[in-house]
Amino acid sequence: MSIRGLGSFPPGTVMQQFFIPRTDGPGNHPHPCDAYIPQGGPKHALVVLHGGGGSKRSQAVFCRTLKTRDLVLEPEDINWKRLYAFSTMEIYPLGQRCLPSNAVDNPWNPNGVDSRVAQRPDGVTAWSQGYFWSSANDPQFLKDVKDWVFNNFPTVDYIHIHGHSAGGMMAKYMWRFEPQVFHTHSTVSGPTPFYWDPTPFAPAVLKPMWMQMGAKDTILGLLDGIAGPGDHWLDATWRQQPAQLSYINVKGAVNPVTGKWVPQLQEIIPDWREFERAANLRASRRGFASPGPFVDAYGVDYPAKIGTMRIWSYDADFIKLRKLTEPDHNYYDHQKVMLSESGGNPTSIISEVMTWATAQVNAPVL
C-alpha cells in the first residue's frame, strides 16, 4: 500500500483526545492524550512530555512526528517512516494547568501588567513533581499510562519517557523516584530542581538516562542571567531566571524560622552533577572503580566532540550527557542544530533518542 508522501509506509492508527483510566480510583485521569501507532504491533512505546506552557500537538510537531498542528490530520501529516523504523508507538499527553504561585512572600509572583501572571492568569500547562503543582497526580498518571500500554498493546516490550523543560523535569522525577515505571529516560533542557537535593541520589534501580543541554540556555542560567555574565556550565548550581518562578509552588519552600518563602529555588542542579552522581552510583553497584569527579576538559570516557556537540558517556552510553554549543532552551533550537551538518551526523532528536534507547533495553540495571 502506498499513500502520497508515505512511500511504502502504510498509515497506522491515530488516537486523539483519549483519556487514561485510573488505577487509584474511579474514572480517568484528566490529561487528554494523542497516540500514533504503526501497524503490525509496535515493540516500543515512547511517552513524550511537553514543556511548561506547551501542548501535546505542538510538541509532536517539534519532535517531527507531525508536520502540522491542524486538528484534522491526513495520513501524510504523520511521520510513519520513523514510527516503523523503531517499531514505536508515540504518546503525547497534555499537562494540567499550574496556577500562579500563592507561596508566602513569593517575590516572583507580581501582578503587574507585564508579568507572566497577568499575561496567563489561568496558569500554564506543566507537570506535578513538587516544583510545579497542578493538583494532578502525574507520577500516578504515568504509572497508569504504562499499564494502559501493556494492557492494550501486548506486542510492546519496552516503554520509554522523553521530556522537554518541565516535561524533562518530570522525566527526571520518574528516573529518581519511580524508576520501576520506564525502561529509559531522556531529557532536553530538562532541569533538576535544587528542591530535590536533600534527598540522596539513590534510585532503587538506576535506569538509563540521556540528557541534552544547550550552552546558550538563558532560561536555566547556563549563559549570563542573574549569576552574572558569561558561561555557567561548571557552576555548582545553575540559577533560573526570576520570571520563570511565577508559577512554582514548591511544598516545603517556606523557611521554618522566618515563615517566609525563600527564593533559592532559582537554583538548579546542573546536568553535569547528575551525570557525575549517576556514573558513580552505576560504578558502585556494578563493582567498578569510581570514575571520579566530572571534569569538563576530560570527562568520563573522554568527551567526544562531534560538530557543535560535546558528549560524555559512561558504561556504554548507559548514562549519557550531550552539550550543544548553539541552542538556547527551546526544543526547536536543539532540533535545528541536530538536523544541520554542524551537528555531526544529521538526525532528529527522537531518532537519536530511540537509537540510544533501543540499544539500552538489555543493559543490566542495578
N, C-alpha and C positions, 0 to 999 in steps of 0.2 A: 504494500500500500504506500502511495506517495502523495503527499499534500504539498501545495505550493509553499516553499520556504522550509520544508521539513526533510526533503530528500527521502531516505529510506527509514526515517524515524516516525512511526505512526503516533498519533496523539494518544495519550493515556487518559486518566481520569482527573478532572478538576473538581475539587470540593471547595465551595465558597461559603463563608459566614456560618460555619457549623460550630457546635459547642461540645466541649469535653465533659462527659459525665463525672460527677464527683464520686469518690470512694469514701470520703469522710463525712458524708451526709447525703440528704436527698437532692435531686436536681442536678444542674450543670454548673460548671464554672462560668463566670461572666465574660470570659475572653472569647470574642469571635475569632475564628481561625480560618485560614485558607490552606489547602494542600494540593500538591501537584504530584501525581502518582503515575509512573510509567507502567506500561502493560507487562505482563509476564511474571509479576511477583517480584518487587524490589527486595534486595538483600539488606540495604541500609535505610535508616531514616535520619534525617537531619532537621533539627528544630532550630529555627533562626529567630533571634530576638532583636527587635529594632532598638534604636537609641531613645533617649528621653525626648519626648515631643514628636516622635516619629510615628509611622504607621506600618502595618503589615504589607500593604500594597507598595508603598514607597520603598521599603526595604527589599522586597522581591525584585523591584526594578534596579536598585543599587547593586544587588547580587547578580544581576544579569539572568535571573530566572524568568523575568517578564521583560518584554520590550515596551510595555505601555502601562500607564496607571488606569486605563479605561476599565470601567466596571464590567463591560461586556467584552469577553476575550474571544479571539479567533484562535484556531489551532496553531497558526504560525507565530502567535504572540508569546508562546511559551518555549523555553529552551529545552525541548525534549532531547536533543542530542546529548547534552550534559547529563540529564537525568538517566538516560540509558547507559551512558559511558560509565557511570559509577553505580549503576543499579540502585538508585537512591530516590526515595520519596522525600520531598521537602515540605515542611510545615511552618507556616508563618502565623503566629498568634498576635493579637493586639493587646498591648499592656493597658492596664486600667489607669484612671486619672489620679495623679497625686496632686492634692490641693496645696495652695500656698502654705508654707510652714507657719504654725502658730506657736512655735517653740518660744520659751521665755526670753525676752530681750534679744531676739534674733536680729542682729544689725543688718542682715542681708535680706530683710523682708520689707522693703519700703512700699509705700502705696502711691508714690508719685506717678505722674502721667507717663513718664518714660521708663518706669520699672517693668521688669518681666511680669511681676504680679499683676500690674494694671493692664498689661497687654494680654495676659492669659489668665483671667480670674477664675476660669473653670478648671485650671490645673493643666498638667502635662501628662501625657501617656508615658508610663515608666513601669518599673517592676519593684515589688516589695521585697527588700532583702536587708532591712534595718536602716539603710541610708536614705532611700526613698521609702515612702509608705503610702500605699493606695487603699489599704484595708483589705485588698485581695490577698489570699494566701498563695503566693506564687510558688514557693517550694512544693506545696501540695499539688498545685495545678500541674507543675512539670512532672511530678511523680505520676499523676493521673494521665498525662499525655503519653508517657511511656507505657502504662497499662493499656490505654486505648490502642496504641500502635500494635503491641504484641497480641492483643485480643482480636484485632480485626485484620491484621496482615501477617499471617503465620509464616510467610517466607522471610520476614525481616529478622535478622540475627543480631544486628547491632544498631544502637541508637546514639546519635551524637548531638551536641549542642554547640551553637555558634552565636556570638552576640557582638553588637557594636555599642560602644559607650555604656550607657546604663544597662543595655542588654548584655554587654560583656561583663559588667559588674555582677549581673545575675548569674551568668555562666560561671564566674569565679566563685560565687557563693556556693553553687552546687558542687563545684570541684573541691572546695574546702570542707563544707559542712554536710553535704548529701552525696558523697561520691559513689554511692551504690546505684544511682539512677542512670547515668550516662557512661558510655564506653570511652569517649574522648570529649575534650572541651577545647574551644578555641575562641579567641577574642581579637577584636580590632579596636584600638583606643579604649579598651575596657579597664577602668581603674580599679584599684583595690583600696577601699576606704581605710583610713587610719583607725577608724572606729573598731575594726576587726582585730587590730594589732594586739590588744591584751590577750586575745585567745591564741594559745600556742599554735604554730603552724604544724599540725599533726593530723591530717585527714586519716580516718580509719583505714582507708585504702587510697593509695596515691595513684590517680589515673593520669593518662597522658594529657599534656597541656601544650597548646600552640598559642603564642602571644605575638601581636604585632603593634608597634607604636610608630608614630610619625615624629621625627625630631623637631618639627616646627609646630607642635601641638601647643597652642597658647591657652586652650580651654583647661587642660590639665596642668599647665605650668611648666612644660618641658622647655619652652623658649620664652624669655622675657617674663612679663607678668609681675605679680606682687612680690616675688622673691628677688626682683631686680633684673636688669638687662642681661642677656646672654643665654648660654646653653646650660640647662639644669639637669641634664641626663643623669649625672652621677651624684646629684644631691641626695642626702639621706632620706628626704621626703620631697615629693612634688607638691606644689601648693595651687589648689584650684582657684580659678578666678572668682571673686566675691559674687559677681552677678549670677553665677551658676548655683548659688546656695539658696536661692529664694524658695525652692520647693522641697528642700530636705527637712526632715523632721525626725531626727535620729533618736531612738529611745536611749535613755541614759546619757544624753548630751548636756544635762544640766549639772553645773558644778555643785557638788554636795555641800560645800561650805558657804558659797555665796547665794546659791539658789538661782544663779543666772546661767543662761546659755553661753557656752564658750566657743568661740569661732575657730579653734584649732582644727575643727572638722574640715577646714580647707585642705588639710594635709592628706596626701595620698601616698600609699606605699608604692615605690617605683617598681616597675616590672622587672628590673634587674635584680631587686631584692627577692621578688617572688621566684625568679629563676634560680637564684643562689640557694634559697631555702629548699626549694623542691629538689634541686640536684643533690644537695647534701642529704636530704631525707631519703631520697632514692638510693644513694650510695650506702647509707647506713643500713637500710632494710635489705639490700642485696649483698651486704658484707663486703662492699668495695671500699677502697681507700677514699677518704673525703676529697672531693675536688677542690675544697678550699673556698676562699672568698672570690667573688666576682671581680674581675679586673678588666676594665674596658679595653685596654690595649691588647690583651691576650685572650681573656675569657676562658671558658671551659671548652676543651676540644678545639681551641683556637677559632675565632670567628671567621667565617668565610665572608669575603667581600665580593658581592655579585652586583655589578652595576651600582645603583644607589643604595643597595641594601647591605647591612651587616647582620650576620646570622650566628647566633650562639646555639649550640646543641649539646645535649647530654644524653648518653646511653642510647645511641642510635635514634636520635630525634624524639625520645620519649618526652623530654622537656625541651621546648624549642622557643627561642626568642628572636624576633626579627625587628630590626630598626631601619626604617626607611628615612633617608635624609630630607626628602622634599615635602611629604604630606603634612597637613595640619591635622585637625581632629576628625574631619568628616570622612565618611566611608567612600564617597565619590573620589576624593583626592587619592586615597590609597589605591582604589581600583584603577584610576587613571595611570598612576605610576607603574603598577604591576602589569598593565597592558601595553606599556611602552617599551621600546627597546632598552631604555636606560635602566629598566628593572631587571635586566639579565634575560631570563627565559620568559617571554611574554605569556601571561596566563591570568585568568580571573582569580579573585580571592577564593571563591568557593571551590574552584577546581584545584587550587593549591591546597586548601584545607582538606578536601576529600582525598586527594592523593596521599597526604600525610596520614589522615585518619584511617584509611583502609590498610595502610602499612603498619599501623599500631594495634590493630584489633587482637592480634595474638601475642602481643608483648606481655611478659609476666607482670602482674600487678601485686603489690605487697602493701 
